[in-house]
Amino acid sequence: MSTDDLDEKALLLVRLEHFHAGSMVITVTGEVDSANSDDLRRQIAELVSDQAARTVALDLGELTFLGSAGIRALIDCHDLAASRGGRLEISRAHEHVREVLTICGLTDLFHLPA
């Protein structure tokens, strides 16, 4: 892996912040683009699969960029949670990410609060 690949991967951090009574909060920070969208999908899928959460809230307040590949990854994670009888929502979004999700018509899908 080249230094450039490491720099691209370093732009994304996904961590489980809270898990209690069937709900979890996952914080995503950095940027999501085509270089690391598969990492986002894999990490969220692992967290959703490892825990028995009915509600998964993504805190995207520190996610400053969301490209089209990242949008696809979030939709895939939403579908995975739904297939397991759960719900994936976005609890908080950076203004740039909120704008992208609004333009794409996805705020209702992710139950993004106003």
Secondary structure as GFF3:
##gff-version 3
##sequence-region A 1 114
A	DSSP	alpha_helix	3	9	.	.	.	ID=ss1
A	DSSP	beta_strand	12	20	.	.	.	ID=ss2
A	DSSP	beta_strand	23	32	.	.	.	ID=ss3
A	DSSP	alpha_helix	37	50	.	.	.	ID=ss4
A	DSSP	beta_strand	55	66	.	.	.	ID=ss5
A	DSSP	alpha_helix	68	83	.	.	.	ID=ss6
A	DSSP	beta_strand	87	93	.	.	.	ID=ss7
A	DSSP	alpha_helix	95	103	.	.	.	ID=ss8
###
